[in-house]
């Protein structure tokens, strides 16, 4: 049965003199939180069985629980879901949330994500607007937001120290990006197919960096490639306005530079 209707949530927030978005999620059951999370999805019956009378949480599709019966994973990728998500209602026990490859839209408030989250996949949808990368969960391991309609600038200077993969390709992000303050943990960064611009500094990349995808962007300028990480095994810089020389022969096999002014030279 429906444990708390949206109007009940609003009344509770009003009684506590709190704006709706500031309601303490600790005061709500996990059933209520999950119902609020998917309230904006038009065909939510694909998750909660019935729109009018959502099933008990244990009967929902694509939900995994921990040994205490709390929601651990929300796995709703490629379900044909349509509508909107309200991320502020994610239960505080969730470590993995997947809504990739659906038809979801609207803005996404990443600063509302619970600290428990380690994996976030909202890729291949229609999400739009700007995103805040400065207040992500401190334990976040990967963030996939590729193939959406997201825009604005990218502040990469305050990413979680635990982050290993950041994939934002094929959106509409613009402006300059700073790669000199990335966390040491980061192994893969993909911000390709975005109209980002300006020069890029490759001299202070994380030592664990393995894959860099910056192709099909407007980044430009003569670039120093002399201090690339030893673990790097893929460097995609095709169709950019970068120039410069790569004289490390071990990098030649992993660097893709067609459509740029980067050249390979022997020392």
Buried (B, 14 or more C-beta within 10 A) or exposed (E): EBBBEBEEBEEBBEEEEEEBEEBEBEEBEBBBBBBBBBBBBEBBBBBBBEEEEBBEBEEBEBBEBEEEEBBBBBBBBEBEBBBBBBBBBBBBBBBBBBBBBBBBBBBBBBBBBBEBBBBBBBBBBBBBEEBBBEEBBEBBBBBBBBBBEBBBBBBBEEBBEBBBBBBBBBBBBBEEBBBEEBBEBBBBBBBBBBBBBBEBBBEEBBEBBBBBBBBBBEBBBEBEBEEBBEEBEEBBBBBBBBBBBBEBEEBEEBBBBEBBBBEEEEE
